[in-house]
Structures are given as C-alpha cells and as structure tokens.
Amino acid sequence: MRLGMDGHPDLDSTGEEHGADRDKTADYSRKSKAKRILDDQDTNTRAKTVRLEGECARWCFRDDPCVIDETKIKCLLSPDERNDSTLMKNLVHGKELSSKLHPLVFDTAECDAPDAVRLRSLSYFNQLQSDSTEGQSQYQSLTHEQKLIVAVGVRDLFFALSNGSLGEHERHILDGMVWILQDPLESVRVSGMTVSFHPSANFKVIKFIEALDDKLSQNAVRHFAQVTTIPKLFAVFVDPVELSYHNFENIIPLDDWFESMLEKQQHQRLHLSFANLNQPEKHRNVFSCKLEGPSSTVLKEILSLNLYVAPLNKGKRGGDRFIFSSSILSKALTKALRTSDVLQEIGGERLSLSFEFVNYIFRCNRFAPSDANFESHLDTPYYDRARSQVSKYTLLIYLSAGYNEPVLRVQDVDLNSVEEMTCVIFDQKYEHEGRPYLNGDKIFLRTELVFKDNQLRHNHQIAELFTEACYMTGQSIFDAELASYAHECFERANSLHWGMERSSTRPPVYLHKEFQGIQFMTNGHCYWFPRSDGIDAKDCALVAVLDYFNCKVDEQSFHSISFSNTVQKNFNSVDDIWDMLFSSACGSSRPFTRLSETAIESLMKKSRDPSKPFVGQLEDWDGDPEELEEMEFEEDGDGCCPFHSYPMFNPWKSKDVMEAYEQCCKYTRDKLLGSPVLFLNHEVVLNESVIKIEGDKIYFLQECDGKVLPPVNFAACWGDEPYPPAFIALQAGIVAPKLIIPPVTLHEYPRGYQFGLDYFRNDWMVHVDDQRTIPVPKVSDEPFPERTDIPFLEHVSEPTKDIRKLINEYRDYESESTESVRAVSDAQQDSN
C-alpha cells in the first residue's frame, strides 16, 4: 500500500509522480532562490565564507552563516533562533532535531556520523529496506531515542513529498519506512483523537491542529511539526479507524491569517467587488464575473498555504483540498454581492431580498495536470432548519488561470478557460464536473450563497440518505467498495433537495456487526438488534450510539474492536432482517454491567489504610531529634493543621482536609452518576438512571443532583502552608463519554428493536467527547509542594460552583502566601 503526499494510502492510482516534475503556475511557489536567514548584510560585503564540515541537509548550503532554500524548507523559527548561528548550524547539519525547520533530508551519512544524522539519512533507510525482515529487526533493536530520530526523518520525508520535492524512488523509500515503523512513537490524545508526530502503517491520515503546544506539555509536543505561524498549526497523523462523521473533515480557522495578510499589505479591511457579470447560456442559471477590489490580492496569498489533503471520496474526484472558515472573507463577499447587481441579474428582486450571506466555510481545491477529473456530481446544500436558511447557488473563485476542454461543465454549459479571480456562480440543482488545467495547477475556492426560505421542511428520506452516506463514507476506509455506494447516496440525497428523485443503481448496503456478543445490522441511519435474554433496549441503544460515533472503548475505537461484514441485499420486510440476525447468532450475549452507587462509593476511600504505618512528614524533619520526643503526638498523628501538628500532621484527622476531600468526592460522585456510560476496569458500565425511555424515544441525559454544597469553613489556625486541598491527590481517572445528542427513536418488534439516528438536523447541537475523564480523589499523607497545581483540581474539566470556589480559595491563599514571603524578604533586606 502506498502512502501519498496527503497521508492517505494509494493516492495516485495511475502510478504517476506528482512530485518533482509538477509545473507550478504560481511564480513564487517554484522560484529557485535561497534566502539567507541569519545575516541581512549584503553578500558582497560579507567576510569570506567559512566552509563547514560534516553532512548537510538537502536544500541547505554549507556557507557560514547558514543558507536554506525556503521554497523547499519551511522555517518557523523565531528571529532570535534564526540569529543563533550555533543552533542553525546544528540543525542543518543534523546535530539537533527541530519541529520548526523542515523538511531536513539527509541523502547519505558517513559511518562515524552522529546518530542524529545517520539514523535519518536516505542511505540508512535504504539499508533497513534492503531486507525487510532484517530491517524490521534492526529497527526494533534501536533505543527509544534512536527510534525517535528515525521517526523524525520519516516525518520530514513526508513533508518533502508533500511540497513536491521527492522523486519516485524516494517515494518508495517513504512507503517502506512507514511500514517499518508500524506503530507510532509517543502518541498523545488530543481533540478526541490519538495522534502521532509521524506517519506509520496505521497512522496515515494527516490533520492540522491549532495551538497544539497549548494543549500538550512542551515535552509531548516537541516533535510535532509546526506548519504555519498564523494560525499556529501543527501537523498530526491519525489512524483512520478512529474517524467518524464528526471528525472526518479538518476545518482550519483562517480569520487571524486574513488579518495578518491585510496588515502586511496595509489594508484596513478586506474590500471586494464583483464586475463584468456574464451569462454564457441564457437558458441556464450559470454566470461568470470578475472579483476585484484593492485588497483582492490577499486572496492570492492562499496559494502559499500548503495544507492540502485528499478528500474522503477521492475515488470520485481528483486533486486535494483543505477546508477553512473565515467570517472576514464571508462578510467581504456578502457585502460585495449586496452592493452589486449580481443577485438582481441572476434571479430578480425576490432572490436579492432573500439573500442572507456567503457561507463562511470554504474549500480550497488544487488539481495538478496529472490529477483525475472531479466526476459529475451535485453539491450538498448548506441547510439550517432552525433559521430557515438554505444555500441555492454555488460560488467558485479561481485563484489561478488555465484552460482545458472544458475546465468546468455545468449541466450543458462549458467553460474552457478562466483567468485569475474569475468567479462562477451556478444553481445548485445543476450537475457539474471539473477537469484539471492542461497548463498548470488549478486552484480555486468553493462556497455557497445562503438564502432565507420560510417554506423549508424536514424531509426524512433526505435525512436518511445523507446520514447513510456519511456513515458509509467512514466505513469505506476499511472497504473501498463502499465509497462508490456512499457517493451514490450523497447524489440521491442532493437531487431530492431539488425535487429530482434518483433511483438507486444497486441493492442497499448494510453492515452486519457484533460487539461483545451483541449482534446488529445497520445502514448508518437505522439499527436493528434481535431480542436476546437479558439484553434490553438500553443496551442496544448504547451500542448503536457507540458505533455511530465510533467512540473509544477502553482506549480502542469501537470500529476496531467490533466485527463487521458487508451485506448487499434487498430485504422485503423487517422480518427478513430478523431472520438473518437470528440465523447467524453465535454464542451467548450478556447485558452491560449496570452502574450502582455501591460501585461508585467503593472508589472513595473513607479512612486511611490501617496496615500502613503513619510516618507523617518525619522525612522532612530537620530539627533536633530530642524535640520530637518532647512532642505529645498520638501514634497516628494529629489533625490540627500542618503548622501546629508538624511533623505528625495526619490529614485524615483534619476536619478541614476532610471537608475539602468530601467536596471532591461529591464532584466525582455527581459526575459519574450523571454519565450514561462509564468504562470501569476495562468494562462497559451502563448507567440506567440517565438513559430514559419515553414513548418511542430514548434520551441520553446529562444531569447532576443539583444540590448546593455547604460553604467551606476553614479553621483560623490554617495560617501557614500547605492549604487543605494540597492533601487531595488523584487516585484514578474514570473515562465517561459525554454524549449531548438528540433522542434515539425506538420501534419495538416482537423479535427485536429498531433504532433511528438522525444527527444532522440543525435544531440540535450534537457534542461527543468520548474521552472525557472524571477524576477520583484520594487523601495523601504528604502535601504537594508549595505553589504547585493540585493534581485532582488540575484534572477537573467541568468544575461545579463549589469546586470553583475551592480552586479560587486555594489560588488566593497561594497568592497571599507569596506576597507574605516577599514582604518578609523585603523587610530582611531593609534591615540589612
């Protein structure tokens, strides 16, 4: 399986190379200039260049100061880092690893070269792949730090491929190394996904996450490549098995980027206008015009963003794309339309008056001349039922010029050539197809014009087809045959928006699945479960939700631990489905364990373990041993406060610590009791109390008991550190997915249950956090160090009013304590 520049397997089905021979139409993107990044002095006045010894990365020059070709290498180092000549030499000569200077590709390495160069050189990669078995064994024998060097080399090779700088042989080297790595090194959990800093056999889909360094520790983020400064994006690689409809797409916020570009070009705002409206065929609602304006050049800067990935339905469309959001661009285009006669000319006054805005979600598409066509299709309209808003026209903005026969075909209207900043507007009920330019890269933006329409209604057939299409698109990651079926479902749903029903060309597709002995059939919208002893509707509904959202179950995605078989068949009735499910039943199934208050209380310790001797803080005692003998403490310590009871303070005997502990316990207890599903001891535990069946609906509730906790009354003698919460440690974290979702519809049959899931209606806000962890507190004999975060409080993601009060009081106390220390220090200095 080949790994393409977008991170998806088998990207280039033709076997053609997209890399070094790409003809780029954008001048700046392929200029052969080397930018000096450490010295602004004129080259002619500089002292004689010093030749440096050792290996040097490709596209770097051996001068001193260092020179790199910034058309090949992305440099996001700070000015201070750029001006650090030692750092720069170490980076381009491979002595240090970097996440802000990439790709650094080393062709060869001498035998005595340092590991940081040798282990990420192409010659070493070739050596590993010369004998796959021996190479895998050799890689496994490396230390963890050595494997990290290899992984960084593979990461950089991927980025070299993505900017078109590698040849076919080097692509094969990358493919081979991806399989040798197998599992990711130092993967982390962020934004609901497990991510890796490098591609591997399983982690092969690239995504971009904003401000990753704010979400992870400095050590955890050190090898993740930063790809842009504004916004601050980092590249991550994910396992496609973890994806589901809610995280398929990677929408990148670009408002900050637009603001920075406007400031750079000295524009106060993005000012755009439409001119030269033309209708090629009078009988078709297809129009072209020119996008103008003093700040329209800002749009061309989008060409410099190399954030493209392959679309999920790449089998039906060529090229690659990235999706971004921008209210700045949306507002500028909306204003340009309102102040022009474009809408009036297109649809008269009625259309013009109903216009609301240009959608703020944009797709930036790129097609190389060798890419496949974008097959004929219908666009999926924007739809907001709650606000009675729907898109009716597609807007394309071409950022590059080119020609083909045709470049774009809308119904029976052909456009054979376009200029830069040409806009095409067409009715979304028209089928259309696109072809690459013959003379360079085709790059364009796509969005839609949104209108008010009070006649909108919810069509269940459209909802079912669209939901089925999204679900099958996700499943097509594991079964390529499903991609074509998913595409057809999208097309059928889109045609129904305009009252043009399409017949299916094939039998319906279902997935026959089994999870922990519970089997079911689904098409992504409906789920069928046969009745079984002990298994009730709540068990089945939970399985349906876990499958639909591909939730994590004990650190593994649901789809990866459930068995699945594709069934393509016309069922005459629901009885046919029951027949298939009962005929294939194998083994026994059991219901999920039910959550009980006893199980939760068992997590909360009520007293100190008597089997462990109490030593208090004796290890910290640095006074006279005789003084200890004079202190009249009980064997198990004293509970007054750390000041009066030191070094035999026992937090279990302290009223103040126990009050803080009970607050933390209550927080944990309430959160667990308010969660519909927990994962305890590697087992799925169902909380019946918050899964309610009312009529034909099943509700997954999120609730707390709502009781107001009494205020904390800390004793006056707590005048010295540590503060009571400092004795509250973190015992464990219980994974309890947060599911804010519409109700699941339920139809009961004598032989089974049928559930309906429709999570695309805009009158519901859907939120799934399948890795939400609820902390469980414990009391520690030893307080945490002064002026540090308390582990339990640090892991509270949804603090209640009383927990917030506890946190604030602790912070206030720490602040007052710090000021007191400063005051004493200042007084001592004054006395001296």
N, C-alpha and C positions, 0 to 999 in steps of 0.2 A: 504494500500500500504506500502510495507516495504522499508526502506532506507538501502541500502547496504553500505559496507565499502568504496566504490568508490564514493558514493554520488548519485548513480542512484537508482530509485525505483526498487523493486523486483529483486535484483541482483541474489540471489540464488533461482532459480526456483525449485530446488529439496527440499528446506527446510533444507538442511544440513548446519551444522555450520562450517564456515571457520575459526573460531576463535581460542579458547584456545587450541584445540587439533591438530593444524597444526603441522606436522612433518617437521621441517626446516632442510634442508641438509647443509646449511651454518652454520658452527660451531659457529661463533661469534654472529650470529643473535639470538640464543636461549640459550646462556650461562647464568647461574644463578649467576651472580656476581653483587655485589653492589659496585659502585665506590664512594669513598669519594671525595667530590668536594670542600670541604673547608679547608682541613688540609692534608698536604703532609707528616706529621710526621708519623713514624711507629706506628702502633696500640698499640704495646706492651709498648711503652714509653710514651704514652699519659696519661694525668691525668684521673682520674676516670670519666666515662661518667655521664653527668647530664641528668636525665630524664625530659622530657618536658611535660607540662600539656596541655590538650585540644586535639581536634581532629587532626589527622594526615592523609595526603593523602595516598591512596593506593600506594604501592611500594616505600614509603618513610619510613625511620626508625627514631625512636624517640631519637636518640643519639644527643649529642651536641659536636662537630659540626654536622650539618645535613648530612644525608647519603641518597642517592637516588639510585634506581636500573636503571641504564642508558640503560639497554636492554629494559625497558618498558617506560621510561620517557626521552624525548628529552630535553636536556639542551643547550640552545644557549646564555646563559648569558655571559657577558664579564668577564675576570679574576677579575676585581675589584668587580663586582656584586657577583661573586661566593665567594669572600673573605669577603663579608659583611654578617657576621653571623646573624645580626638582620634581614636583608632583607630575607635571606634564611629561617629563622625560620618563618617569616611572610608568606612566600609563601607556604611552605609545610604544614603549619597549617591553611592555607586558609584565613589569615587576609588580604592578598593583591592579586590582580589579575595579571596575567602575560601572555604575548604573546610569551615569550622566554623559558618558562618551562611548558611543557605539555606532556601528559595529566595528570592533577591532579584530581583524582576521589575520592570523599569522600563517604564512604559507609553509615554512619549514622551521625547524629548530635543531640546533646542534645538540649532540649527545650530552654535553655538560651544561646545556641551557637550564635555567631555573624552572621548576615545575610550573610556575605561573605562565610561562611561555610554552614549554614543551607539551604540556597536557592539553592545550587548546589549539595546537597547530594542526593544519590540514595533514601534514605528514604523519602525525600521531594518530589522527582519526583514520587515515588510510591503513595504518598498521593494525588498528583494532579490527577493521572490517575485512582484512585480508583472509582471516579465518574466523568466521562468525562465532564458533564455539569457543575458540581460544580467546578471541577478543572480548566476549562477554565475561569469561572467567578472569581475564586480565583486568577488566574494568571493576569487577566485583572485589578484586584484591586490593584496590586503592583505599586509602583512608578517606574519611568523610570530607576533609578539607580538599584532598586531591580530586574527589568526585565533583566538588563544587566548582573547581577550576574547569573541569571538562564541561560541566553544565553551562557555565558562563560562555564558554567557547561555542557550544551548540546554540545558545541564545543569540549570540552575535552573528552566527552564520545564518540563522533565520532572518534577522533584520537585514543582512546583506542581500539575501534573496528577495526580501520584500521591497527593497528600493531598486531592484533590477540590476544588481551588480555581480551576480553569480552566473556562471555557465552551467551547462547540463551536467558535466562531471561533478561539479561542486554541489549541485542539487542532489545528486545521488549520494554524495558523502553525507549531506544533511539527513536524507531519508534513513540511511543506515545508522547514523548516530542516534536518531530519535528512537529507533527500536532497541539499540543497545542500552540506552538509559532506562527504558521500561517505566519505572515509577519515578515520580518527581522527588527532588530533594527539598527539604524544608518547606513543604506545602503549608499554607495557612488558610484559615477560614475567614472570609470577609464577604460582605454583601450577599449573604446567603449561599455562597459557593466556596468550594475548596479550590484554591488557586496555586499555581506554580509559577516561578520566575522563568522557566524554560520549557520548551516543548518536549514531550515524551511520547511513548507509544500510546498512552491513554489520554494524556492532557495535550490535546492537539488543536483545540479551538482557541483563538486569541480574542481577548476582550480588553477594553480600556477602562480603568477605574480612576476616578478623580480623587486627588489628595489621599492617596494610599498611605503616605507617610504620617497622616493624622489618624489613621485607623489602626496602624500597626506600630510596634516598637521599632526603634532605629535599627536594631539588630535583625528583626524579621524582614524589614523592607530593603535591606542593603543591596540585594542582588536583583531586585525588580527594576527593569529598565524604564527610566522616565523618558517619555517620547515628546512631550510638549511642556512649555513653561506656563502658558496661559491658554486654556486652563491647564492646571498641573495634572497631567495624565500619566499613568503608569500602565505598561503592558503586562497582562497576566494571561496565563494559559489554563484552560479549564477542561475537565472531562465532559464530553457531550452527554454522557449518561446522566449527568446532574441537571441538564437543562429541561425546562418545561415552558409552557406558553408565557409565563410571567417573567422569564429572564432570557428568552431567545435573543431578543434584539438588544443592542447596546446603544442607547440614545445618549449622545455626548452634549453637554451644555456648552454653548459657544457664545453666550452674551458677553462674558468677560473678554473673550478673544476679539469680538467685534469692537468693543470699547477700546481695546488696546490698539487695534488697527486704525480706528478713526482718529485716536490721539496721535498716532505715529504719522498719519497723513494730514494732520492738522485740520480735521473736520470736527465741528461741534456735534453733528448728528449725521445719521445715515439718510441722505436725501436722494430719492429715486423718482423717476418719472417714466411713463410709457409714451411711445411715439410711433408714428407710421403704422397704424393698425391696418392689416391686410387680411382679406378672406379669400384663400386660394380657390375654393369652390363655393359658389353661392348657395348650393343646396345642402351644405354641411356646416355644422357649428364647429368649425376648425379655423383658428385665427392665429396670425403671427404678428409680432410687433417688436419694437426695439426698446430695451431697457437702458435708460440714460440717467444723467444726474452727475453733479460734481463729485459725489462720493461713490459712484458705481464701481470705481477701480478697486474698492475694498473687497468686493465680491471675488475679484480675480485672485486675491490673496489666498482664497480657499484652496487653490491649486497646490499651495505649499504644504498643506496638511496631508500627510501620508498615513491616514487612519483607516484605510480600506480593508474590508474583509469580504469573503464570499458570502452571498445570501444563502439562506437555508434551502431555497428552491433553485439552487444553481443548475439543476438538471434541465430546467425550463427557461433559463435566462443566462446569458453570458456575463462577463465583466465582474466587477466587485463594487462595493459601495460602503459608505458609512452613513449613519443616521445621526442628525444633530437637532437640537432645539435652540431656537433663538426668537425671543419676543421682539428684539430690536429689528431684526430683518422682517419679521411678520408685520410689525407696525409700520415700517417704512413702505413695504409693498402694499399694505392695506390703504395707507394714505395716498400712495401713487395711483391706485385704482379709483379711489373716491374722487380724486381731483382731476381725473381724466374722463374721456368719453368712451373708454373701452367697454365698460359694462352696458352702457346705453346702446352702443352699437351692436353688442353681442345679443342682448335679449330685451332691450327696451327698458322703459321706466320701471316696470314691475320687477324685473330681475335686479336692476340697480338699487331699488329701495330695499329689497330683501337681503342684500349683501351684508354679511356680518364682519368677516375678517379673512385674512390669508392664514391658513393653518401654520402654527409655529413649529411644527415638526417637518424637517426637510430631509430628503435623501440625496446624498451626493454620489452620483454614479460615475464610474470610469470604465470605459471599454478600450482595450488595445485593438489594433487592426486584426490581430490573430484570434481575438475572442469570438465566441459563438454569438449568434443573434439572440436578442430578447424576444422570445416567441410571442405570438399574438395572444393578447390577454385583455381582461377588463381590470381597471383599478378598483381597489376596495375603498368605498367612500368613508369619509370621516362621519361619525354619527354620534350625536349626543341627544338622547331621548329626553332627558330632564329639561334641556334648554331648547328643545325643538330645533336643533341645528343639524344640518347635513351638508356635505360637500356635493357640488353638482358639476364642477369644472376642474380639470387638472391643469396645473401651471408648470411648464418646463422652462428653465433658464439655462441656455447653453453658454458655458464658460470658455469653451474652445471652439474654433471654427473647423469645418471639414466637409467632406462630401461622400456620398455613396448613392446607389440607386435601388431603394431610397435610404436616406438617413432615418426617416420616420414615416411610417404609413399609418394613418388614422382612418379606419374604415376603408374608403377607396380614394383617399387624398394622400398623395405622395409629396414629401419634401426631400429634395435631392441634395441640397447644400444649405448650410447655415453659417452665419457669421457669429463672431463673439458677441455675447449679450443679446442674442436673439431669444425672444420668448415665444412659446407656442401655448395657446390656450384652447382646450377642446372639451366637448361634452363627455362626461364620464360614462355615458351609456354606449360609447363607441369602443369597439375593439381596436387595438393598435399594436404595432410591433416596431422594434428598433433594430438597427444594424450598426456595426462599428464603422468609423470613418476608414477610408482607404488610405488616408494620408497622415495619420497620427492618432493620438489618443482623443477619444470622445469623452468629455467631462461635462456633466450637466446636473442641475438641481431639479428635484421634483417635489411639488407640494400641491395643495388644492385650495380652491376658493369655497368658503363656507357660507351658507345662506340660512336664513330663518324660514322655516316651513312648519306652520301650525297644523298641517294635515298629516304629519308623520304618525305612524303607528308601529307597534312592535309586531313583527312577522315571525312566528315561531319556526316556520320552515327555514327562513334565512338564518335565524339564530342557531338552529340545529346543524345546518350545513357548515356555517362558519366555525362553530365550536368543533365539529368533527374535523374540519380542515386543519385547524390549529393543532389539535391533538395528534392527528396522523402525521403532520409535519414533524413534530417532535419524535414520533416513533420511527420516522423514515431514517433517522440517524442510524438505527440498527437494521433497518430493512429498506434498501434502496427502492424496491418495487412500490413501496407506499408513497414515495414522493410524487409520482405521477397521479396516483389516486387523490392525494391531498390537493394537488394543483387543480384537478377537475372539480373537487368540492368547492374550492375558492371561486372558480369561474361560475359554477352553478349558483352560488350564493350571490355573487356580484350581479349576475344577469337578473336575478329576481328583484334586486333593488329597483330595476327599471321596467319591471313587469314583463320580462322576456325569459320565460322558463325554459331551461335546457334539460334535455333528457340525459340520464346517465348512460355512458357507453359500456359499462361493465357492472357486474353484480356488486352489491355493497360489501364493504370490508369490515370485519370485526376482529377483535383481538381476544382470544381465549386465554385467560390468565389464572394464576394460582399464587396465593400468598399465605404462608403458614397453614396450609391445608384448606384455606378458604378459596374456592374457585369462583370465577365470574366471567362474564362476557361483556365487552364494551365496544362502542364505536366512538368514544370520546365525549358523547353527549348523554347517551343512556347507558346505564349499568344494570346488568341482570345477575342476580345471585339466587341459586337454588336454596330452598329451605333445608336446614340441617339441624340435627339435635344440638341444642344449646346455643346455636348461632341465631341472634335476633337482628332486627332491622338496624339497631345502633352499631353493631359490629360491622355489618355490611356497608352502612353509610360511611363509617370511618375509613374502611378500606378504599371505597370509591374516592374519597377526598384525598387520601394519601397518594393514590395512583394518579389522580388528575393533576395534582400539583407536584408530583414526583418528590415528595417530602423525604427528608433524611430520616432514616430509621436506624438507630444505633450506628451513626456515622457512615451509613451507606445509603445511597439514593434508592428509593422504592423500586424503580425500574430495574436496578441492577440485582436486586435480591428477590424479584418475583419472576416466575416462569411465564413465558408468553409464546403463543402460537397464532399465526395469522390464518383467519378463516374468511374466504371469499365465497359468499353464498347468498342466495335469495331465500329468506325464511318466510314461509307463508303466514305464520302466526307466531305469537309468543310461545305457544306450546312446542313449536319446533325448537326453539332456543332451550326450553327446559329439557326437552328430550336429549339434546346434545350434551348439556351440562350434566345431567344425571347418568348418561351412558358413559361419560368419561371420568366419573368420580373415582378417585383412587385414595384409599386410606381414610382415616378419620380426621375430622377438623374439630377444633375446640375454640370456644369463645375467648376473647381477650380478658385478661385479669381485670377485675373492677377495682377502682381506687376506693380505699376506705380511710377513714380518719385515723384508724389504728395504725395503718401503714405509714401515714404522714407523721403521726406522733412518735413512731419508732425512730424517725430521723432526728428528732430533737432530744438531746440528752438532758435529763432532769437533774443530774448530780455528777459530781466528779467520780472518776473510776477509783474505787477504794483500794484496788490491788496495786496501784501505783503510789509509791511513797511521795509525800509532798515535800518539795525542796525549796519552793518559793523562788526568791531571787538571790539565793545564797552564793551562786556563782559570781554574781556582780558585787558581792560584799568585799570592800577593800579596807574595812576598818579593823580595829583590834579584835581578835577572836574572843578576848575576855569580855568585851562588851556584849557579845551575843549571849553569853551565859547569864548576864545580868538581866537580859530582856525576858519578860514573863509572857512568852507566847505559847499557845497550845501547840500540840504536835502537828496539827493540820493547819496551822497558821491563824491569822487574824483577818477580819473583814472590814476594818475601819476605813482605811484608804492607803494608797501606796506610800504616803509620806509618814503617817504615824505607825504603820504596820511594817515598814521596810526593815529587813528584807524578807519578812514572812507574811506578806500580803497574799491572802487567798481570795481570788475574785469570786469563787463560788459562795463565799460567806458574806459578800458585799451586796447590800440592798441595791446600791446604785448600779453596779455591774449587772445584776440580775434583772433589773428593770430594763436596761438597755438590751440585754440578751433577749428578754421576752418580747420587746418591740420587734427585734429582728426575726424572732421565731414566728411572730404573728404575721409579719410581712410574708415570710416564706409559706406559712400555712395557708394564708388567704390566696396567694398567687397559685399555689398548687391546686387548691380546691376550686379555683376559678378557671382551670385549664381543662379542655375536653380530652386531651390525650397527653400522657407522660411516657417517658422511657426510663424505667427503673430496673437496674440490674440486667440490662440487655433485653428487657421485655417490654412489649407494648402494653400500657395500662390505660384502660378506658375509664373516664370519669362520667358516669351516667347522670350525675346531678346537673351537669351543664349541657347535656345533649337532650333536647326536648322534642317530643313528637306531638304535634298539634294538627289534627286532621290529616291532610296529605302533605304536610311539610315537616322536615326535620331541621331544627335550629341548632347551630353550634354557637353556644353563648360564651361570652367573656364577662365574668362578673366577680365581684368581691362582696364580702358580707356588709360593707359599708359602715361598720361600727367605728365611731370616733374613739381613738385610744386616749386614755387619760394623759394629761401633761406629765412630763418627766420632772421630778423634784429632786435635783441633785443636792446632796448634803453640803453644808457650808464648808466642811473641812477639806473638800477637794480643792485645795489651793495650790497644788503642785502637780506637775506631770507625773505619770500619764493619766489622761482623761478616761472615764469608764469605757467608751467604745473601743479603746486601744486593746482591750482584753477580749474583743469579739473577733474570732478568726473565721476563716472559710473552711467548712468541713467538706463540702462537695457542691457540685452544680448539677441540677436536675434538668434535662432537656425537656421542655414543654412547649411544643409548637404553638404559635399564636395564629389563630385562624379567624380572621374577620371576613366572613364570606356570606353571600345570600343563602337563604334556606335551600335545602335539597328537597326536590319533590319526590314523594313516595307513592308508589302504586303497589298494593299488596295483591298477590295472586295466591290461589291455593297451593301452588307448587314453588313459589318464590317471591322475591322482591324486585321491583324495577325502580331505579332512581334516575332522576333527570337533573343534570348540572348545566346551568347557563350562567357563566360568569362574565359575559361581555355586554350585559345591559348597563347602560350608563347611569341608571338611578341607584346603583350600588357601588360602594367603594370597596374593592377587594384588596386585602392585605394578607400576605402569608409570610410569616417568619418561622421557618421550620427548624431553626437552630437557637431559638430563644432559650436561654438557660436561666433557671431560677436558683439563686444561691441558697445554701443551707448553712446556718451559723453554728458555731461551737465556741465554747469558752476556753481561752488559753491561760495557763498559769503565768506565762510570761507576756508582758505587754509588748506591743510593736514599737519599734524605735520612734523616738520623738520626731514630730513634724514629717511623718510619712502617711501615705494613704492607708486606711484600714481595709484589708482585703475584702471583707464582706460588703462594706459600703461601696467599695470600688466596683463590685460586680452587680450592684443594684441598677438595673436599666430603667425601671419604671417606679421611682420612689413614690410612696404614699406621702400624705401630708406629714405624718408623724416621723417617717424615715427622713424626709427632707429637713424637718426640724432637728433631728438628731445629727444629721450631717452638718447643718449650719451651726449648731451649737458647738460641735467639735472644731469646726474651722475657726469660729470666733475665739474659742479658747486657745487654739494653737496660735492665732494671731496675737492675742493679748499676751500670751506667754513669751512670744518672740519679742514683742515690744518691751516687756519687763526685763528680759535678758539684755536688750540693747541699752535700756535705761541704767541698769546696774553697771554695764561695761563702760558707759559714758561717765557715770559717776566716779568709777575707779580711775579712769583716765584723768578726770578733772582733779582728783585728789593727788594724783601723781605729778 
